[in-house]
Amino acid sequence: MAKQDDLRGLKGPQKAALLMLALGEEQAAKLFALMHEDEIREISTAMAQLGSVRADAVELLCNEFADQMGGAGNLVGSFETTERLLLKALPRDRAAQIMEEIRGPAGRTMWDKLGNVHEAVLANYLKNEYPQTVAVVLSKVRADHAARVLSLLPDSFAMEVVMRMLRMESVQKEVLDGVERTLRAEFMSNLARSTRRDAHEMMAEIFNNLDRQSEQRFIGALEERNREAAERIKSLMFTFDDLQRLSGAAIQTLLRSVEKDKLPIALKGASEKIRDMFFQNLSERASKMLREDIEALGPVKLRDVDEAQASIVLVAKDLAAQGQIEIGEGQDEEVIV
């Protein structure tokens, strides 16, 4: 009869390997499908080296597993409990790296993770990279996601990326590894840290990226369930209408930075108050030309208006982050929503 001592010499991967063998090929295959490649390699290595194991030892291990599961009571899985467990088993820097990966977007590989990053967030990061780097990244993510990211990049920069993608042959593994390391170290780690912010700030950012109809629908539904949360989120959101809060000097700085073809489309669906604010901060000639451009557009899809307005809001946020303008300065009037 096997005793508890018989299992003490087994390490975690060996116990996992033994348990999976006991479950059978079909169930073990399902478990392998849920694991990372490194985990599969570690457990399969242990499995191959197990040798012969007595039936009573296998039974003892299964009973131990069942007892531990049954005696656990109610469990709470969270970032905090996971981090505490990792810190007990791993060096602090390795635990921190794993937690950053967990907090980041879902996906097994770096390219899977990038495919789950909002296109506006990814475009905002990539526009500051070399066109060749962006070409490599967009060649590795899904075509539909690459298209959305490409459409949000400045036109001239986007064409540079397109030309490099057309000329690009197979990417050397060293280059690909270098790009992946940079993305993991700079973009993904910062993205993971940003998820630690207040939940209302996170939802405000998400709502900022919704189209107008979806935003109104979600805000309306949230007001019915939790008016206080809805009001807090609305106070944290920065929308195209909130550009009214910028001073004249800030608007002029913004006008010098936005893509000229986006402004007429954005103003096509804007209120008269917003339009007048932009007209007043242009020269008479430039104001007249902008009015003519808006009139010449004809009917415009609401989706196109929303995308143009969102791109201008992103520019305003970038300028604020760089200290070139202050969001919230200027008029202290009630914002139109």
Number of C-alpha atoms within 10 A of each C-alpha: 7 14 11 11 8 11 16 9 10 13 11 11 17 21 22 17 23 21 18 20 14 16 13 10 11 9 13 15 12 10 12 16 11 10 12 11 12 9 13 17 13 13 20 18 14 19 19 10 11 14 7 6 9 9 12 12 17 18 14 17 22 17 12 14 13 11 11 11 10 10 8 8 8 6 6 8 7 8 10 11 10 14 15 11 11 17 14 10 10 11 10 12 10 13 19 16 14 13 19 20 21 14 17 22 20 15 14 12 12 18 17 15 16 24 22 15 17 15 20 20 14 21 20 17 15 20 17 11 10 12 20 16 17 24 23 20 19 23 15 15 18 13 12 10 17 19 13 15 21 25 14 20 21 14 13 9 15 19 14 15 21 18 13 17 18 9 8 13 8 6 11 8 9 9 12 15 12 12 16 16 14 12 18 17 12 11 16 22 18 14 18 17 14 14 15 10 9 10 11 18 17 17 16 19 15 13 21 20 21 15 16 16 12 12 15 14 11 13 20 13 13 16 14 10 11 11 14 12 14 20 15 13 21 19 12 15 18 21 20 21 16 17 24 24 19 21 19 17 12 21 21 16 16 23 18 9 13 17 16 11 11 17 20 24 22 23 21 24 19 17 11 10 12 17 17 13 16 20 16 13 18 15 10 11 8 12 16 12 13 20 15 12 16 16 12 10 11 8 8 12 10 16 12 16 22 21 21 24 24 23 24 23 21 21 18 27 18 14 18 15 12 10 10 14 21 17 20 14 14 15 13 10 8 9 12 10 9
